[in-house]
Each structure stands twice: as structure tokens, then as C-alpha cells.
């Protein structure tokens, strides 16, 4: 793991991100604490790609429920 100071990391953020794709990168603050920068794996899934569920509700049931919820 390569460790960079906060100032070095700020000046070379783009390079650090490229480096973090292949290895862990450390960023050290003035107080000596070190933070790790690591790359997450890409996911090509859509956030809307959820599985459906089976239910006995009909379209009419759903429309009636919506109509009821809109009444004041």
C-alpha cells in the first residue's frame, strides 16, 4: 500500500484513483491518521431491476385502493 499525504492526494487525486483500481492507497493527515482508498467492483445492474412478487391482487383491487387513498 502506497501512502500519500493529504496535500499530495489532493494535488494528484486523478492519479490516486487510477492507482486505487489496482491496489489500496493510503492518505495520511497531519495528525497521523491514515485513511484507505480502495476501488469497488463495478455493478452493471440497474437499481430498478428488482424481482416481482406473486399476489392475488387484481388490477381492479389496485385501482380501487388508489381511489380510496385519494379520498379525503
N, CA, C and O atoms as a printed pandas DataFrame, in Angstrom:
     atom_number atom_name residue_name chain_id  residue_number  x_coord  y_coord  z_coord
0              1         N          UNK        A               1    0.849   -1.172    0.000
1              2        CA          UNK        A               1    0.000    0.000    0.000
2              3         C          UNK        A               1    0.890    1.228    0.000
3              4         O          UNK        A               1    1.775    1.377    0.843
4              5         N          UNK        A               2    0.642    2.101   -0.957
5              6        CA          UNK        A               2    1.350    3.368   -1.008
6              7         C          UNK        A               2    0.580    4.386   -0.169
7              8         O          UNK        A               2   -0.649    4.432   -0.202
8              9         N          UNK        A               3    1.319    5.197    0.580
9             10        CA          UNK        A               3    0.695    6.194    1.445
10            11         C          UNK        A               3    1.125    7.576    0.975
11            12         O          UNK        A               3    2.305    7.831    0.735
12            13         N          UNK        A               4    0.137    8.465    0.848
13            14        CA          UNK        A               4    0.371    9.826    0.409
14            15         C          UNK        A               4   -0.109   10.788    1.486
15            16         O          UNK        A               4   -1.015   10.467    2.255
16            17         N          UNK        A               5    0.497   11.958    1.538
17            18        CA          UNK        A               5   -0.001   12.976    2.459
18            19         C          UNK        A               5   -1.298   13.541    1.889
19            20         O          UNK        A               5   -1.606   13.352    0.713
20            21         N          UNK        A               6   -2.044   14.227    2.727
21            22        CA          UNK        A               6   -3.298   14.835    2.293
22            23         C          UNK        A               6   -3.054   15.790    1.131
23            24         O          UNK        A               6   -3.803   15.790    0.154
24            25         N          UNK        A               7   -2.003   16.606    1.239
25            26        CA          UNK        A               7   -1.699   17.572    0.181
26            27         C          UNK        A               7   -1.357   16.884   -1.129
27            28         O          UNK        A               7   -1.816   17.303   -2.191
28            29         N          UNK        A               8   -0.545   15.821   -1.059
29            30        CA          UNK        A               8   -0.199   15.076   -2.266
30            31         C          UNK        A               8   -1.443   14.451   -2.890
31            32         O          UNK        A               8   -1.616   14.470   -4.109
32            33         N          UNK        A               9   -2.295   13.904   -2.050
33            34        CA          UNK        A               9   -3.516   13.263   -2.542
34            35         C          UNK        A               9   -4.420   14.282   -3.218
35            36         O          UNK        A               9   -4.992   14.006   -4.273
36            37         N          UNK        A              10   -4.550   15.446   -2.621
37            38        CA          UNK        A              10   -5.401   16.492   -3.186
38            39         C          UNK        A              10   -4.884   16.956   -4.543
39            40         O          UNK        A              10   -5.670   17.193   -5.460
40            41         N          UNK        A              11   -3.579   17.086   -4.673
41            42        CA          UNK        A              11   -2.975   17.570   -5.920
42            43         C          UNK        A              11   -2.999   16.511   -7.015
43            44         O          UNK        A              11   -2.996   16.840   -8.201
44            45         N          UNK        A              12   -3.024   15.233   -6.616
45            46        CA          UNK        A              12   -2.938   14.148   -7.597
46            47         C          UNK        A              12   -4.116   13.184   -7.490
47            48         O          UNK        A              12   -3.946   11.979   -7.676
48            49         N          UNK        A              13   -5.291   13.693   -7.196
49            50        CA          UNK        A              13   -6.444   12.833   -6.961
50            51         C          UNK        A              13   -6.730   11.914   -8.143
51            52         O          UNK        A              13   -7.010   10.731   -7.948
52            53         N          UNK        A              14   -6.665   12.428   -9.343
53            54        CA          UNK        A              14   -6.946   11.615  -10.518
54            55         C          UNK        A              14   -5.990   10.420  -10.604
55            56         O          UNK        A              14   -6.418    9.304  -10.896
56            57         N          UNK        A              15   -4.718   10.648  -10.357
57            58        CA          UNK        A              15   -3.721    9.574  -10.396
58            59         C          UNK        A              15   -3.959    8.575   -9.271
59            60         O          UNK        A              15   -3.798    7.370   -9.466
60            61         N          UNK        A              16   -4.341    9.066   -8.095
61            62        CA          UNK        A              16   -4.620    8.180   -6.969
62            63         C          UNK        A              16   -5.813    7.272   -7.260
63            64         O          UNK        A              16   -5.801    6.096   -6.895
64            65         N          UNK        A              17   -6.831    7.805   -7.909
65            66        CA          UNK        A              17   -7.997    6.993   -8.246
66            67         C          UNK        A              17   -7.630    5.888   -9.230
67            68         O          UNK        A              17   -8.126    4.766   -9.122
68            69         N          UNK        A              18   -6.771    6.201  -10.181
69            70        CA          UNK        A              18   -6.311    5.173  -11.124
70            71         C          UNK        A              18   -5.503    4.112  -10.378
71            72         O          UNK        A              18   -5.676    2.917  -10.617
72            73         N          UNK        A              19   -4.629    4.541   -9.486
73            74        CA          UNK        A              19   -3.812    3.617   -8.707
74            75         C          UNK        A              19   -4.677    2.756   -7.797
75            76         O          UNK        A              19   -4.383    1.577   -7.599
76            77         N          UNK        A              20   -5.736    3.330   -7.243
77            78        CA          UNK        A              20   -6.616    2.599   -6.327
78            79         C          UNK        A              20   -7.404    1.502   -7.037
79            80         O          UNK        A              20   -7.967    0.627   -6.379
80            81         N          UNK        A              21   -7.455    1.535   -8.358
81            82        CA          UNK        A              21   -8.129    0.467   -9.093
82            83         C          UNK        A              21   -7.366   -0.839   -9.008
83            84         O          UNK        A              21   -7.950   -1.911   -9.172
84            85         N          UNK        A              22   -6.069   -0.764   -8.753
85            86        CA          UNK        A              22   -5.257   -1.983   -8.704
86            87         C          UNK        A              22   -4.706   -2.292   -7.316
87            88         O          UNK        A              22   -4.341   -3.435   -7.042
88            89         N          UNK        A              23   -4.639   -1.292   -6.434
89            90        CA          UNK        A              23   -4.123   -1.536   -5.091
90            91         C          UNK        A              23   -4.717   -0.544   -4.100
91            92         O          UNK        A              23   -5.305    0.467   -4.485
92            93         N          UNK        A              24   -4.556   -0.846   -2.842
93            94        CA          UNK        A              24   -5.044    0.040   -1.789
94            95         C          UNK        A              24   -4.108    1.240   -1.666
95            96         O          UNK        A              24   -2.887    1.102   -1.730
96            97         N          UNK        A              25   -4.698    2.410   -1.489
97            98        CA          UNK        A              25   -3.923    3.640   -1.364
98            99         C          UNK        A              25   -4.241    4.257   -0.004
99           100         O          UNK        A              25   -5.404    4.316    0.395
100          101         N          UNK        A              26   -3.218    4.713    0.704
101          102        CA          UNK        A              26   -3.417    5.356    1.995
102          103         C          UNK        A              26   -3.229    6.853    1.892
103          104         O          UNK        A              26   -2.368    7.337    1.157
104          105         N          UNK        A              27   -4.051    7.590    2.643
105          106        CA          UNK        A              27   -3.926    9.048    2.700
106          107         C          UNK        A              27   -3.745    9.427    4.168
107          108         O          UNK        A              27   -4.599    9.140    5.007
108          109         N          UNK        A              28   -2.603   10.087    4.467
109          110        CA          UNK        A              28   -2.275   10.426    5.847
110          111         C          UNK        A              28   -2.548   11.896    6.125
111          112         O          UNK        A              28   -2.165   12.777    5.354
112          113         N          UNK        A              29   -3.221   12.139    7.249
113          114        CA          UNK        A              29   -3.487   13.508    7.693
114          115         C          UNK        A              29   -2.335   14.000    8.557
115          116         O          UNK        A              29   -1.442   13.235    8.920
116          117         N          UNK        A              30   -2.368   15.278    8.877
117          118        CA          UNK        A              30   -1.314   15.863    9.713
118          119         C          UNK        A              30   -1.249   15.205   11.083
119          120         O          UNK        A              30   -0.169   15.080   11.660
120          121         N          UNK        A              31   -2.405   14.780   11.613
121          122        CA          UNK        A              31   -2.416   14.171   12.942
122          123         C          UNK        A              31   -1.947   12.720   12.934
123          124         O          UNK        A              31   -1.930   12.068   13.978
124          125         N          UNK        A              32   -1.564   12.209   11.755
125          126        CA          UNK        A              32   -1.022   10.863   11.654
126          127         C          UNK        A              32   -2.038    9.791   11.298
127          128         O          UNK        A              32   -1.653    8.662   10.993
128          129         N          UNK        A              33   -3.321   10.112   11.327
129          130        CA          UNK        A              33   -4.325    9.110   10.977
130          131         C          UNK        A              33   -4.275    8.840    9.471
131          132         O          UNK        A              33   -4.062    9.744    8.663
132          133         N          UNK        A              34   -4.479    7.578    9.127
133          134        CA          UNK        A              34   -4.408    7.153    7.732
134          135         C          UNK        A              34   -5.765    6.603    7.310
135          136         O          UNK        A              34   -6.395    5.835    8.038
136          137         N          UNK        A              35   -6.201    7.010    6.122
137          138        CA          UNK        A              35   -7.453    6.543    5.545
138          139         C          UNK        A              35   -7.142    5.759    4.280
139          140         O          UNK        A              35   -6.238    6.116    3.524
140          141         N          UNK        A              36   -7.890    4.694    4.056
141          142        CA          UNK        A              36   -7.667    3.853    2.893
142          143         C          UNK        A              36   -8.610    4.212    1.761
143          144         O          UNK        A              36   -9.781    4.529    1.971
144          145         N          UNK        A              37   -8.072    4.154    0.568
145          146        CA          UNK        A              37   -8.841    4.378   -0.641
146          147         C          UNK        A              37   -8.757    3.099   -1.466
147          148         O          UNK        A              37   -7.677    2.715   -1.916
148          149         N          UNK        A              38   -9.899    2.440   -1.662
149          150        CA          UNK        A              38   -9.920    1.218   -2.453
150          151         C          UNK        A              38  -11.065    1.300   -3.455
151          152         O          UNK        A              38  -12.065    1.982   -3.227
152          153         N          UNK        A              39  -10.902    0.608   -4.540
153          154        CA          UNK        A              39  -11.906    0.623   -5.596
154          155         C          UNK        A              39  -12.963   -0.437   -5.333
155          156         O          UNK        A              39  -12.648   -1.544   -4.896
156          157         N          UNK        A              40  -14.211   -0.096   -5.601
157          158        CA          UNK        A              40  -15.293   -1.060   -5.512
158          159         C          UNK        A              40  -15.490   -1.691   -6.878
159          160         O          UNK        A              40  -15.189   -1.084   -7.905
160          161         N          UNK        A              41  -15.999   -2.917   -6.879
161          162        CA          UNK        A              41  -16.267   -3.573   -8.157
162          163         C          UNK        A              41  -17.462   -2.918   -8.831
163          164         O          UNK        A              41  -18.426   -2.517   -8.179
164          165         N          UNK        A              42  -17.376   -2.818  -10.149
165          166        CA          UNK        A              42  -18.478   -2.247  -10.899
166          167         C          UNK        A              42  -19.645   -3.211  -10.915
167          168         O          UNK        A              42  -19.463   -4.424  -11.021
168          169         N          UNK        A              43  -20.839   -2.666  -10.809
169          170        CA          UNK        A              43  -22.039   -3.472  -10.957
170          171         C          UNK        A              43  -22.813   -2.920  -12.143
171          172         O          UNK        A              43  -23.050   -1.717  -12.243
172          173         N          UNK        A              44  -23.195   -3.803  -13.025
173          174        CA          UNK        A              44  -23.898   -3.361  -14.223
174          175         C          UNK        A              44  -25.410   -3.529  -14.069
175          176         O          UNK        A              44  -26.155   -3.434  -15.044
176          177         N          UNK        A              45  -25.852   -3.780  -12.839
177          178        CA          UNK        A              45  -27.271   -3.957  -12.597
178          179         C          UNK        A              45  -27.963   -2.607  -12.469
179          180         O          UNK        A              45  -27.392   -1.638  -11.967
180          181         N          UNK        A              46  -29.180   -2.570  -12.925
181          182        CA          UNK        A              46  -29.997   -1.370  -12.778
182          183         C          UNK        A              46  -30.583   -1.355  -11.376
183          184         O          UNK        A              46  -30.975   -2.405  -10.868
184          185         N          UNK        A              47  -30.654   -0.201  -10.742
185          186        CA          UNK        A              47  -31.277   -0.145   -9.418
186          187         C          UNK        A              47  -32.768   -0.464   -9.473
187          188         O          UNK        A              47  -33.386   -0.734   -8.443
188          189         N          UNK        A              48  -33.345   -0.432  -10.672
189          190        CA          UNK        A              48  -34.760   -0.733  -10.836
190          191         C          UNK        A              48  -35.003   -2.202  -11.190
191          192         O          UNK        A              48  -36.149   -2.618  -11.356
192          193         N          UNK        A              49  -33.945   -2.976  -11.306
193          194        CA          UNK        A              49  -34.067   -4.391  -11.665
194          195         C          UNK        A              49  -34.390   -5.246  -10.456
195          196         O          UNK        A              49  -33.552   -6.032  -10.013
196          197         N          UNK        A              50  -35.589   -5.107   -9.916
197          198        CA          UNK        A              50  -35.992   -5.880   -8.744
198          199         C          UNK        A              50  -36.914   -7.011   -9.179
199          200         O          UNK        A              50  -37.607   -6.909  -10.192
200          201         N          UNK        A              51  -36.915   -8.065   -8.420
201          202        CA          UNK        A              51  -37.759   -9.203   -8.726
202          203         C          UNK        A              51  -39.210   -8.876   -8.415
203          204         O          UNK        A              51  -39.506   -8.142   -7.473
204          205         N          UNK        A              52  -40.101   -9.424   -9.207
205          206        CA          UNK        A              52  -41.520   -9.240   -8.960
206          207         C          UNK        A              52  -41.995  -10.180   -7.866
207          208         O          UNK        A              52  -41.263  -11.072   -7.438
208          209         N          UNK        A              53  -43.225   -9.974   -7.418
209          210        CA          UNK        A              53  -43.808  -10.848   -6.412
210          211         C          UNK        A              53  -45.141  -11.373   -6.924
211          212         O          UNK        A              53  -45.803  -10.722   -7.733
212          213         N          UNK        A              54  -45.527  -12.534   -6.460
213          214        CA          UNK        A              54  -46.821  -13.095   -6.817
214          215         C          UNK        A              54  -47.835  -12.668   -5.771
215          216         O          UNK        A              54  -47.578  -12.751   -4.570
216          217         N          UNK        A              55  -48.985  -12.213   -6.236
217          218        CA          UNK        A              55  -50.035  -11.760   -5.338
218          219         C          UNK        A              55  -51.390  -12.075   -5.952
219          220         O          UNK        A              55  -51.507  -12.272   -7.161
220          221         N          UNK        A              56  -52.394  -12.119   -5.116
221          222        CA          UNK        A              56  -53.737  -12.383   -5.607
222          223         C          UNK        A              56  -54.480  -11.099   -5.943
223          224         O          UNK        A              56  -55.645  -11.144   -6.336
224          225         N          UNK        A              57  -53.817   -9.949   -5.794
225          226        CA          UNK        A              57  -54.443   -8.666   -6.097
226          227         C          UNK        A              57  -54.647   -8.532   -7.602
227          228         O          UNK        A              57  -53.777   -8.875   -8.402
228          229         N          UNK        A              58  -55.811   -8.027   -7.958
229          230        CA          UNK        A              58  -56.104   -7.798   -9.374
230          231         C          UNK        A              58  -55.889   -6.326   -9.688
231          232         O          UNK        A              58  -55.698   -5.503   -8.793
232          233         N          UNK        A              59  -55.924   -6.020  -10.954
233          234        CA          UNK        A              59  -55.795   -4.625  -11.364
234          235         C          UNK        A              59  -56.916   -3.797  -10.751
235          236         O          UNK        A              59  -56.696   -2.665  -10.320
236          237         N          UNK        A              60  -58.111   -4.361  -10.714
237          238        CA          UNK        A              60  -59.250   -3.651  -10.133
238          239         C          UNK        A              60  -59.023   -3.376   -8.647
239          240         O          UNK        A              60  -59.357   -2.296   -8.162
240          241         N          UNK        A              61  -58.452   -4.355   -7.911
241          242        CA          UNK        A              61  -58.140   -4.140   -6.495
242          243         C          UNK        A              61  -57.167   -2.982   -6.318
243          244         O          UNK        A              61  -57.333   -2.152   -5.425
244          245         N          UNK        A              62  -56.178   -2.933   -7.153
245          246        CA          UNK        A              62  -55.156   -1.885   -7.054
246          247         C          UNK        A              62  -55.755   -0.524   -7.375
247          248         O          UNK        A              62  -55.501    0.457   -6.676
248          249         N          UNK        A              63  -56.555   -0.470   -8.440
249          250        CA          UNK        A              63  -57.189    0.800   -8.802
250          251         C          UNK        A              63  -58.142    1.275   -7.712
251          252         O          UNK        A              63  -58.200    2.471   -7.427
252          253         N          UNK        A              64  -58.888    0.364   -7.100
253          254        CA          UNK        A              64  -59.783    0.725   -6.003
254          255         C          UNK        A              64  -58.995    1.238   -4.799
255          256         O          UNK        A              64  -59.410    2.196   -4.147
256          257         N          UNK        A              65  -57.876    0.613   -4.508
257          258        CA          UNK        A              65  -57.043    1.047   -3.381
258          259         C          UNK        A              65  -56.491    2.449   -3.631
259          260         O          UNK        A              65  -56.428    3.268   -2.715
260          261         N          UNK        A              66  -56.096    2.720   -4.863
261          262        CA          UNK        A              66  -55.590    4.055   -5.203
262          263         C          UNK        A              66  -56.705    5.080   -5.068
263          264         O          UNK        A              66  -56.503    6.165   -4.521
264          265         N          UNK        A              67  -57.874    4.730   -5.568
265          266        CA          UNK        A              67  -59.011    5.648   -5.480
266          267         C          UNK        A              67  -59.371    5.945   -4.022
267          268         O          UNK        A              67  -59.651    7.092   -3.675
268          269         N          UNK        A              68  -59.365    4.929   -3.179
269          270        CA          UNK        A              68  -59.665    5.110   -1.757
270          271         C          UNK        A              68  -58.618    5.993   -1.074
271          272         O          UNK        A              68  -58.952    6.823   -0.229
272          273         N          UNK        A              69  -57.356    5.806   -1.447
273          274        CA          UNK        A              69  -56.290    6.580   -0.803
274          275         C          UNK        A              69  -56.337    8.056   -1.172
275          276         O          UNK        A              69  -55.800    8.892   -0.446
276          277         N          UNK        A              70  -56.978    8.386   -2.296
277          278        CA          UNK        A              70  -57.062    9.767   -2.747
278          279         C          UNK        A              70  -58.267   10.514   -2.162
279          280         O          UNK        A              70  -58.369   11.735   -2.275
280          281         N          UNK        A              71  -59.160    9.770   -1.547
281          282        CA          UNK        A              71  -60.317   10.415   -0.927
282          283         C          UNK        A              71  -59.913   11.042    0.402
283          284         O          UNK        A              71  -59.088   10.498    1.136
284          285         N          UNK        A              72  -60.497   12.170    0.691
285          286        CA          UNK        A              72  -60.164   12.841    1.950
286          287         C          UNK        A              72  -61.293   12.696    2.930
287          288         O          UNK        A              72  -61.204   13.194    4.052
